[in-house]
C-alpha cells in the first residue's frame, strides 16, 4: 500500500553537530507505523462500502498530501525545480501511489481485506525478481532465489491452489497482486532517475503525492458519479486512510529510516499482513481458513530471504 518513498538515503549529521532526539522512541514509532499500515486495508474496505474505489483513492491522496504540505510548511521545504524532475515524479506517482492505491481499492470490492494485506506482502518478491532483470548491480544468489521460490509456494498456499482456487475471486486477487507488483516497478524507476538529487526526501515525496492527487483528480470524474450522500463512518475511514495511512505514515517511515537505517525500517513490511489479518477477522468478521495464515508466513519467510537492504512499501 507506499506510498512512502525513499528517493535517496537520509543525510547523516556531522559528528560535531547535535541531532535533536525524537520525542518518541523509534520502537514506539515503528509499532505505530505497523498499526497504521496494517489497518489501512480495513479502512479501504470500509471506505468502499459507500464510495467508489477511485473516490476512496482520491480522498486518500488529498488528505495525505495535506499532511505533507503542512510538514513542508513547518520545515520550510521547497518544492523541486525543473520539468525533468517533475516528469520523473509524475511517473513515480503513478506506479507508487495512483495505480496501486486504486487497484487495492477495486480489489477489496470482491476480496477480504485480509487477503489484500497478504497480497501486499508479495511486493518484496516482485521487487527481487524485477531487480535481477532491471538492475545490473543486483546479482542472484542461492539465498535470494530460494526466497523467491519459497514466496511463490506461499502465494499458492494462500490462494488454495490444490483446491483449484475455489471460492476465490480471481479478478480481485489479480488486482491486489498487480498493486503489489506496481510498487517495485516504481521503486526501480525512482532508483534509476531520482536517487542522489539535492532536494529533501520530504520535498520529493510531497511533490509526488501532489502529482498522484492530480492524476486521480482527472480520472475520478470520468469514471464515477458525484456521491449523493456522505455516510460518516466511511468518510472518516477515507480521512484516516489519507491523513494517517499515507501522510503520517510517510513521515514516520522517513524518521525511522533516518534514525536506525533502511534495513531495520523495512521490517515493518512483515508486520503489515499480520495486523491486516487480525483487523479483518476481529473487526469485519472476515472468514479465515488455515491456509491463509500459513501461506502468509511462508510468503514473509520468502520475502525475508530475498531482501538485502531497502525500505518498506506502503499499501
C-alpha positions, -999 to +999 in steps of 0.1 A: +000+000+000+037+030-005+032+052-008+061+061+011+092+065-009+128+069-002+144+088-031+178+090-016+195+079+017+189+104+045+219+127+051+238+119+082+248+148+105+284+157+112+299+141+143+302+175+159+265+185+155+238+177+179+208+158+164+176+165+182+163+134+199+127+125+188+100+127+214+090+091+209+115+062+208+119+047+173+104+014+185+072+031+195+070+049+161+078+016+144+048-001+162+026+029+153+036+027+116+029-011+116-006-005+130-013+024+106-003+005+075-019-028+088-052-011+094-051+006+060-067-024+043-096-024+068-101+014+061-101+008+024-128-019+028-149+004+050-145+033+026-155+014-005-188+004+012-201+039+004-177+054-022-163+043-055-128+030-054-114+060-074-132+083-049-116+065-019-082+068-036-087+104-044-097+112-008-068+092+005-043+112-017-060+146-009-057+141+029-022+125+026-009+154+005-024+179+030-004+163+059+028+165+039+020+201+028+018+211+065+050+193+073+067+210+044+055+244+055+067+238+091+101+227+079+102+253+051+109+226+025+108+239-011+092+221-040+116+205-066+125+225-096+129+215-133+104+200-157+125+168-160+123+162-122+086+168-122+082+144-151+101+117-133+080+123-102+048+120-122+058+085-133+068+076-097+034+090-085+016+067-109+034+035-100+039+041-063+006+059-054-022+064-080-021+029-096-016+006-065-039+026-043-067+023-069-060-013-076-063-022-039-095-002-036-110-020-065-097-054-053-114-050-019-148-048-036-146-085-040-119-099-018-114-097+020-091-070+034-071-099+050-063-113+015-054-078+002-030-073+031-013-106+024-010-099-013+008-066-003+034-088+013+044-102-020+059-069-031+094-077-020+092-109-041+082-090-072+109-065-064+136-091-062+126-108-095+124-074-113+157-061-099+176-091-113+164-080-148+164-042-145+193-035-122+226-049-133+242-044-099+217-069-083+231-104-087+211-136-080+223-157-051+211-191-039+196-175-009+176-150-028+164-174-055+154-198-027+134-170-011+117-163-044+107-199-048+095-201-012+075-170-016+058-184-047+048-215-027+034-193+000+012-174-025-001-207-039-008-218-003-027-186+005-048-190-027-055-227-021-041-239-054-047-276-045-084-268-044-084-252-078-087-217-063-124-225-054-142-197-037-116-171-048-124-140-068-098-142-095-102-106-107-100-091-072-070-112-063-052-103-095-058-066-089-042-069-054-012-088-068-008-062-096-009-035-070+019-052-051+038-055-084+034-018-091+055-008-060+088-024-071+083-011-107+080+024-092+110+018-068+132+007-097+122+038-117+130+060-088+163+043-082+173+050-118+161+086-121+157+103-087+183+089-063+210+113-053+191+145-060+198+176-038+161+180-028+150+166+005+130+134+008+101+154+022+101+178-008+102+150-034+076+129-017+053+159-012+055+167-049+050+131-058+018+128-037+005+160-051+010+147-087-008+115-078-037+136-064-038+155-097-038+122-117-068+109-096-085+143-098-085+139-136-096+102-137-122+101-110-148+124-125-145+105-158-154+071-142-175+079-112-206+100-103-207+125-076-218+109-043-254+117-033-246+112+004-216+112+026-220+085+053-200+094+084-181+061+091-169+055+055-159+092+052-139+090+085-123+059+071-111+077+040-099+107+060-079+083+083-066+064+054-052+096+039-041+116+069-027+086+089-022+057+064-005+080+038+006+113+052+016+105+088+030+071+077+054+087+052+067+110+080+071+081+104+088+059+080+113+085+069+121+093+106+127+056+114+149+051+083+169+082+091+174+071+127+180+033+125+186+027+088+167+011+060+174-025+069+155-021+102+129+002+087+119-023+061+110-048+088+076-031+091+067-050+058+065-082+078+040-069+104+015-054+080-002-086+069-004-099+104-021-067+116-043-066+085-055-102+091-062-096+128-081-064+120-102-080+092-111-111+113-119-093+145-135-061+133-150-071+100-158-107+108-139-119+077-135-157+074-101-172+079-091-207+069-059-224+079-041-219+046-043-181+048-021-175+078+002-205+070+007-192+034+012-157+047+040-169+070+057-187+040+054-156+019+070-135+046+098-160+051+105-160+013+104-122+012+129-120+041+153-143+022+152-121-009+160-089+009+193-072+014+185-036+023+157-013+013+126+004+026+092-008+034+063-005+009+030+011+017-003-005+010 
